[in-house]
Amino acid sequence: MDNQPYNPLHGVTLQKIVTDLEQHFGFSELGKLIKIKCFTTDPSIKSSLKFLRKTPWAREKVEQLYIKNKHKLG
């Protein structure tokens, strides 16, 4: 069993992270908070996931935003 009791992202999928952030902030605000094209140019959950899975630095920024705002999300 993979035990990570202190990892705030343990068990949270990237899809859930992006979906929760989009529902809370909207793509417009996400694009202002994290300046990446997948949030500013023709944004969608699917295209954002595709980009973030291939781009570690962008994924890290999204994960940090999620951790910072986790208490406010859904």
N, C-alpha and C positions, 0 to 999 in steps of 0.2 A: 504494500500500500504506500502510495506517495503522500508523505505527511509534511505539509508546509504550513504550520499553524500561524506563522508570522508574515506570510506572504498575502498582502491584501488583494491580490489578483488570483489567488488559488481558486480554481473551479469556475472562474469567470471567463467566458469565451470572448474573443475579439468582436464577434457579432453582437453580443449583449452590450459590450462596452460602447460600440459605435451607435447602436440603436438607442441606448439609454441617454447618451450625450446628445444625439440628434433630437430626441423627444423633449429633452429639457431645454437645450439651447437653440435648436434649429440650425440648419446648415449655414445660414447667413452669419449668425453669431460665432459658430465654430470656425468659420473661415477667418473671422477677425481675431479670435483667440489663438488659433494655430494656422498660420498662413501657408496652407498647402492647397494645390489646385483641386484635389478630390473633394474639397469642401466649398470651393468658390466657383468652379466652372462645371456646370451641368452635374450637380452632386446627386448621388444616390447611395444607399447603403451598400449595394452590390459593388459599385465602382470603387467606393472608399475601401471596402474590405480587400478587394483585389490589389489596390495600391499599397495599403498598409501591410499586407502580408509579404510584399516584396521589398519594403522600405523600412529597415529597422529603426532609423533615426526618427521617422515620422510616427511609427507605431509607439515608440518610447514617449513621445510628446503626448500622444492621445491617451496612453495608459496613465501618465502622470496627471493629466487633466481629470481623468476619471477618478483616480485615487483622491485627489484634492477635493473633488466635489461629490464623492460617493454618498455622503450623508444627505445631500440635497436631491439625489436622483431617485426616481420611482420607488 
